[in-house]
């Protein structure tokens, strides 16, 4: 082999070139993190030149340990961070921005139809909105673009009442006719007018557009007017207050004097041909008749679970099912289940009411029989026990009728009641029978509820003229004056109160914190209230266990408070504690309930408490629940 052959000369020159090139020329491209390994969080700066990144060990690279690689000129390498920047630019370059949009009260709108979304973009999370109070409502939606990037966009909803121009904000709700009295709710002192729909003429002789005045509302807006309406006829009712007029509400007299028995409610109605099926709550083994417009269509007997099936004498359409009326042959429909009237610590007896001839048996928590007796003809019983009752223990009471059907309830033994308190209703549902628990609460509604609880009623004794330019002579004016006078709420620097604007959780907490006298301020550790203007109020209520936060550790102070949240907080502040056991001694079928609030809903019992005036036993200070009477 020649010492200077062409082959070895080439290799030698290559070695010189390699040794003279910088080490960085051989550096390998850093591989992307495998799936499931998070990238460095945004906002963390890259390590300076010469400083190793956090979590790595500095190493020395020598020519002997460096593996060469072939680099293709002008080849662009895209790192994960650069790719992410490109995704962010998809959202950034979008021209989507805040949008003003006008809708009618009660109208449901899809936000995707409000915003002009680019191709492939969609709204994630809540995108439908519906408001039941007028004014401005600000909502934020999240838009996800085709490349996965997101952007938050605000929509300012201007909620209006389509009837305002004509009817000037006079309300008329809960209109009912029981065969003798027309009742309902409207503005204070408003006049009530009525006309028969079929003829277009008033109830009597004089008429205005067919309407005749029959009475007026009281200082609270409630009215109860004795009036004789023709059986089977539908009437139109309006309210007037000066030049202001409400929308008309139709009411039908379906109380037929020739129909005997007691009216009951039937649900789950289905019609197939002439076969009608349904459910009459709390009426097992009972004879029931069904009518339409005063005409008998059929009769049936419910089964042990209160369900029925009957063949009608005439065909009925689905749209007519709501017009069917049901009557029971029973003279009374109230006493259909066990009611415990007395079961006190130290006593050897349990008193109550049930159906006549029922056999009543009392057991303790371990199912040991304590005593039994048969209910007398008056429906009253006293079971004598073989031992004294213990405070706080739960007894089981069983009623067995002559057919062998058994009804069971549980009852917690109490101490003698210290006092009996009347708890007033402070919120109402809507005319369609709903409560709308997720609807927002306006500032006016919050003031009305709070003032009613503070005052023990809605007769505030204040003027309807307020110091605010937008809160005069309205249904909420006196309530606003009441709470403002107590320094519990205030208006805005521009002289307005903004009664129709939704109140936030922070504003609601601030308002009621002034009433809470018990100072148990605690450190809530809510992540989003540390520097909030309402921090002290929120922590005061949290320390008193009147409010709680969300599972993610936030309080969401700027979120709009819902009707369900509002009554839950107010019940806690005013020490109203209703649970399932609270209702053991009452006929729950007579309570105000709502079609959109089921027993499984988290605020079900708080809503029942707030919407129903009731007497409750206040036991000793360690009692955990109220017992309704």
Residue pairs with C-beta under 8 A, 6 or more apart in sequence:
1 8
18 63
18 68
19 63
23 61
23 63
23 66
25 71
26 66
26 67
26 68
26 69
28 67
28 69
29 77
30 79
32 79
32 80
33 39
33 80
39 80
39 81
39 84
46 53
47 53
47 54
52 58
86 147
87 147
87 148
87 149
88 149
89 149
90 145
90 146
90 147
90 149
91 143
91 145
91 149
91 150
91 151
92 151
94 118
94 121
94 143
94 145
94 151
96 115
96 116
96 117
96 143
96 151
96 153
97 153
98 153
98 154
98 155
98 156
99 114
99 115
99 153
99 154
99 155
99 156
100 155
100 156
100 158
101 109
101 114
101 155
101 156
101 157
101 158
102 157
102 158
102 159
102 160
103 109
103 131
103 157
103 158
103 159
103 160
104 159
104 160
104 161
104 162
105 131
105 132
105 133
105 134
105 159
105 160
105 161
105 162
106 130
106 131
106 132
107 130
108 128
108 129
108 130
109 128
109 129
109 130
109 157
110 127
110 128
111 123
111 127
111 128
111 129
111 139
111 141
111 155
112 122
112 123
112 127
114 155
115 123
115 141
115 143
115 153
115 155
117 123
117 143
118 145
118 146
119 146
120 145
120 146
121 143
121 144
121 145
121 146
122 143
122 144
123 141
123 142
123 143
123 144
124 142
124 143
124 144
124 150
125 141
125 142
126 141
127 141
129 137
129 139
129 155
129 157
130 439
131 137
131 157
131 159
131 439
131 440
132 430
132 436
132 439
132 440
133 159
133 439
133 440
133 442
133 444
133 445
133 500
133 502
134 159
134 160
134 161
134 164
134 500
135 158
135 159
135 442
135 498
135 499
135 500
135 501
135 502
136 156
136 157
136 158
136 159
136 501
137 156
137 157
137 159
137 440
137 501
137 502
137 560
138 154
138 155
138 156
138 157
139 154
139 155
139 157
140 152
140 153
140 154
140 155
141 152
141 153
141 155
142 150
142 151
142 152
142 153
143 150
143 151
143 152
143 153
144 150
145 151
159 500
161 169
163 247
166 245
167 244
167 245
167 246
167 247
168 243
168 244
168 245
169 244
169 474
170 186
170 187
170 190
170 239
170 240
170 241
170 244
170 245
170 246
171 185
171 186
171 187
171 221
171 239
171 246
171 475
172 184
172 185
172 186
172 237
172 238
172 239
172 246
172 247
172 249
173 184
173 185
173 186
173 249
173 428
173 430
173 431
174 183
174 184
174 185
174 428
174 431
175 182
175 183
175 184
175 237
175 249
175 251
175 431
176 182
176 183
176 184
176 251
177 183
177 227
177 229
177 235
177 251
177 252
177 253
177 255
178 255
179 253
179 255
179 257
180 226
181 224
181 225
181 226
181 227
182 192
182 194
182 214
182 223
182 224
182 225
182 226
182 227
182 229
182 237
182 251
183 222
183 223
183 224
183 225
184 192
184 222
184 223
184 237
184 249
185 217
185 221
185 222
185 223
185 428
186 192
186 217
186 221
186 223
186 239
186 246
187 217
187 221
187 239
187 241
187 244
187 474
187 475
188 217
188 218
188 219
188 220
188 221
188 464
188 475
189 216
189 217
189 218
189 219
189 241
190 216
190 217
190 221
190 239
190 240
190 241
190 246
191 213
191 215
191 216
191 239
191 240
191 241
192 213
192 214
192 215
192 216
192 217
192 223
192 225
192 237
192 238
192 239
193 202
193 208
193 211
193 212
193 213
193 214
193 237
193 238
193 239
193 240
194 202
194 203
194 211
194 212
194 214
194 227
194 235
194 236
194 237
194 238
195 201
195 202
195 203
195 207
195 209
195 210
195 211
195 212
195 235
195 236
196 202
196 203
196 230
196 233
196 234
196 235
196 236
197 233
197 234
197 235
197 236
197 250
198 233
198 234
200 210
201 207
201 210
202 208
202 210
202 211
202 212
203 212
203 214
203 227
203 229
203 235
204 212
205 212
206 212
210 236
211 236
211 238
214 225
214 227
215 223
215 225
215 227
216 223
217 223
217 239
219 459
220 458
220 459
221 475
229 235
229 253
230 253
231 253
231 254
231 255
231 256
231 257
231 294
232 252
232 253
232 254
232 256
232 293
232 294
233 252
233 253
234 250
234 251
234 252
235 250
235 251
235 252
235 253
236 248
236 249
236 250
237 248
237 249
237 250
237 251
238 245
238 246
238 247
238 248
238 249
239 245
239 246
240 246
249 431
254 293
254 294
254 323
254 325
255 263
256 291
256 294
258 294
259 289
259 291
259 294
259 325
259 327
260 327
260 329
261 289
261 327
261 328
261 329
261 330
261 331
262 327
262 328
262 330
262 331
262 332
262 333
263 325
263 326
263 327
264 280
264 283
264 288
264 326
264 327
264 328
264 333
265 280
265 281
265 326
265 589
266 278
266 279
266 280
266 288
266 290
266 324
266 326
267 278
267 279
267 280
267 281
268 277
268 278
268 279
269 276
269 277
269 278
269 321
269 324
270 276
270 277
270 278
271 316
271 317
271 318
271 321
273 315
274 311
274 312
274 313
274 314
274 315
274 316
275 309
275 310
275 311
275 312
276 290
276 298
276 309
276 310
276 311
276 312
276 316
276 324
277 307
277 308
277 309
277 310
278 307
278 308
279 306
279 307
279 308
280 286
280 288
280 302
280 306
280 308
280 326
280 328
281 306
281 589
282 306
282 336
282 337
282 589
283 302
283 306
283 328
283 333
283 336
284 302
284 303
284 304
284 305
284 306
284 405
285 301
285 302
285 303
285 304
285 403
285 405
286 301
286 302
286 306
286 328
286 329
286 330
287 299
287 300
287 301
287 328
287 329
287 330
288 299
288 300
288 301
288 302
288 308
288 326
288 327
288 328
288 329
289 296
289 298
289 299
289 326
289 327
289 328
289 329
290 296
290 297
290 298
290 299
290 300
290 310
290 312
290 324
290 325
290 326
291 297
291 324
291 325
291 326
291 327
292 314
292 316
292 320
292 323
292 324
292 325
293 323
295 314
296 313
297 312
297 313
297 314
297 316
297 324
298 310
298 311
298 312
298 313
299 310
300 308
300 309
300 310
301 308
302 308
304 403
304 405
316 324
334 587
334 590
335 353
335 354
335 355
335 379
335 587
336 355
336 587
337 354
337 399
337 407
337 409
337 587
338 352
338 353
338 354
338 360
338 397
338 399
338 407
338 409
339 352
339 353
339 354
339 584
339 585
339 586
339 587
340 350
340 351
340 352
340 397
340 409
340 411
340 584
340 585
341 351
341 352
341 353
341 585
342 349
342 350
342 351
342 352
343 350
343 351
343 389
343 395
343 411
343 413
343 414
344 389
344 413
344 414
344 415
344 416
345 388
345 389
345 390
345 391
345 413
345 414
345 415
345 416
346 388
346 389
347 388
347 389
348 384
348 385
348 386
348 387
348 388
348 389
349 382
349 383
349 384
349 385
350 362
350 371
350 382
350 383
350 385
350 389
350 395
350 397
350 411
351 380
351 381
351 382
351 383
352 360
352 380
352 381
352 397
353 375
353 379
353 380
353 381
354 360
354 375
354 379
354 381
354 399
355 375
355 379
355 399
355 401
356 375
356 376
356 377
356 378
356 379
357 374
357 375
357 377
357 401
357 402
358 374
358 375
358 399
358 400
358 401
359 372
359 373
359 374
359 375
359 399
359 400
360 372
360 373
360 374
360 375
360 381
360 383
360 397
360 398
360 399
361 369
361 371
361 372
361 383
361 397
361 398
361 400
362 369
362 370
362 371
362 372
362 383
362 385
362 395
362 396
362 397
362 398
363 369
363 370
363 395
363 396
363 397
363 398
364 370
364 393
364 395
364 396
365 393
365 394
365 395
365 396
367 396
370 383
370 385
370 386
370 387
370 395
371 383
371 384
371 385
371 386
372 383
373 381
373 382
373 383
373 384
374 381
375 381
375 399
389 395
389 413
390 413
391 413
391 414
391 415
392 412
392 413
393 412
393 413
394 410
394 411
394 412
394 413
395 410
395 411
395 413
396 408
396 409
396 410
396 411
397 408
397 409
397 410
397 411
398 406
398 407
398 408
399 406
399 407
399 408
400 406
409 584
410 581
410 584
411 581
411 584
412 581
412 625
414 617
414 619
414 623
414 627
415 619
415 620
415 623
417 617
417 618
417 619
418 618
418 619
418 620
419 617
419 618
420 615
420 616
420 617
420 618
420 629
421 615
421 616
421 618
422 613
422 614
422 615
422 616
423 576
423 609
423 613
423 614
423 615
423 616
423 626
424 452
424 453
424 456
424 457
424 613
425 592
425 610
425 611
425 612
425 613
426 448
426 449
426 452
426 453
426 570
426 610
427 449
427 563
427 567
427 610
427 611
428 611
429 435
429 592
429 594
429 611
430 436
432 595
433 594
433 595
434 594
434 595
434 596
435 563
435 594
435 596
435 597
435 607
435 611
436 563
436 596
437 562
437 563
437 564
437 596
437 597
437 601
437 603
437 607
438 562
438 563
438 564
439 562
439 563
440 502
440 503
440 560
440 561
440 562
440 563
441 449
441 502
441 503
441 508
441 560
441 561
441 562
441 563
441 566
442 499
442 500
442 501
442 502
442 503
443 489
443 497
443 498
443 499
443 500
443 501
443 502
443 503
443 507
444 471
444 474
444 475
444 476
444 479
444 480
444 497
444 499
444 500
445 476
445 503
446 489
446 503
446 507
446 508
446 511
446 561
446 566
447 476
447 479
447 480
447 482
447 483
447 489
447 499
447 511
448 458
448 475
448 476
448 479
449 566
449 567
449 570
450 479
450 483
450 488
450 489
450 511
450 512
450 515
450 570
451 458
451 460
451 478
451 479
451 480
451 482
451 483
452 458
452 479
453 570
453 574
454 482
454 483
454 486
454 515
455 482
458 479
460 478
460 479
460 481
460 482
462 478
462 481
462 482
462 485
463 477
463 478
463 481
464 472
464 473
464 474
464 477
464 478
464 481
465 472
465 473
465 477
466 472
466 477
466 480
466 481
466 484
466 497
467 484
467 491
467 495
468 480
468 491
468 495
468 496
468 497
469 495
469 496
470 496
470 497
470 498
470 499
471 477
471 480
471 491
471 496
471 497
471 499
474 499
476 499
480 489
480 497
480 499
483 489
483 511
484 490
484 491
486 514
487 514
488 511
488 512
488 514
488 515
489 511
491 497
491 498
492 498
502 560
502 561
503 511
503 560
503 561
504 557
504 558
504 559
504 560
504 561
505 555
505 556
505 557
505 558
505 559
505 560
505 561
505 565
506 529
506 532
506 533
506 534
506 537
506 538
506 557
506 558
507 534
508 561
508 566
508 569
509 534
509 537
509 538
509 541
509 547
509 557
509 569
510 534
510 537
512 541
512 546
512 569
512 570
512 573
513 536
513 537
513 538
513 540
513 541
515 573
516 540
516 541
516 544
516 546
516 573
518 544
519 540
520 540
520 543
520 544
521 536
521 539
521 540
521 543
522 539
522 542
522 543
523 539
524 538
524 539
524 542
524 543
524 549
524 555
525 553
526 538
526 542
526 549
526 553
526 554
526 555
527 552
527 553
527 554
528 554
528 555
528 556
528 557
529 535
529 538
529 539
529 555
529 557
532 538
532 557
534 557
538 547
538 555
538 557
541 547
541 569
541 573
542 548
542 549
544 573
545 572
546 569
546 572
546 573
547 555
547 569
547 572
549 555
549 556
550 556
564 601
564 602
564 603
564 606
564 607
565 603
567 603
567 606
567 607
567 609
567 610
568 603
568 606
570 576
570 610
571 577
571 578
571 606
571 609
571 610
576 609
576 610
576 616
576 626
577 624
577 625
577 626
578 605
578 606
578 608
578 609
578 625
578 626
578 628
579 605
579 625
580 605
581 625
581 627
582 605
582 616
582 625
582 626
582 627
582 628
583 608
583 628
584 627
585 627
585 628
585 629
586 614
586 628
586 629
591 608
591 612
592 608
592 611
592 612
593 608
594 607
594 611
597 603
597 604
597 607
598 604
601 607
614 628
614 629
615 628
615 629
616 626
616 627
616 628
616 629
617 626
617 627
617 629
618 626
619 627
